[in-house]
């Protein structure tokens, strides 16, 4: 195992790793960017919530969906916001609210980040939660990046985004899939314990594209729109 990223939380080990892009099921709409001065004047007062991510394969999404369904059945009284299987993704960089006019700059940065990189594979494996002390608030599934290719892609993305004027992320890169956010302490410990006991059998994910995605929040949940997809070689 060459350059594995190893992160320890509580009593379990979370190892970071490298994903395949097949038109992600994250959304079914396509973003339209402003292309005239009048349109730019209107959207200049708006902002888009945007992030860069990798989509899961259908097999991985199905495995995650079955894991979540089992958890909800075993601990039905736990109050949690569950990530819909079609929305589960691996975030590489969260930009937050940015101007729609700068989204094309972000897409160009993503294309430069993947330039001359070949596709690679990572594994989704191991179950965890944080924080390690107190009431659990987030349930996650770990990413194994044995060859550190995911870490390399993340580093290149940070460099290219910085060149385009986007701020760097100062926190360590700890890739994971968020499957639930717990809303109440009641039954949270039981849900987290069950999540760990069930564990999660490893599933490989082939990575072939880096996505730029818009997130729109509503009372019915998040809506994700793929703005661009930069393909790896």
PyMOL commands that set and color helices and strands:
alter all, ss='L'
color gray80, all
select helices_A, chain A and resi 37-43+58-74+85-87+100-114+149-163+188-198
alter helices_A, ss='H'
color red, helices_A
select strands_A, chain A and resi 5-9+12-16+48-55+80-82+89-98+120-130+138-144+176-182+203-207+209-216+223-231
alter strands_A, ss='S'
color yellow, strands_A
deselect
rebuild
show_as cartoon
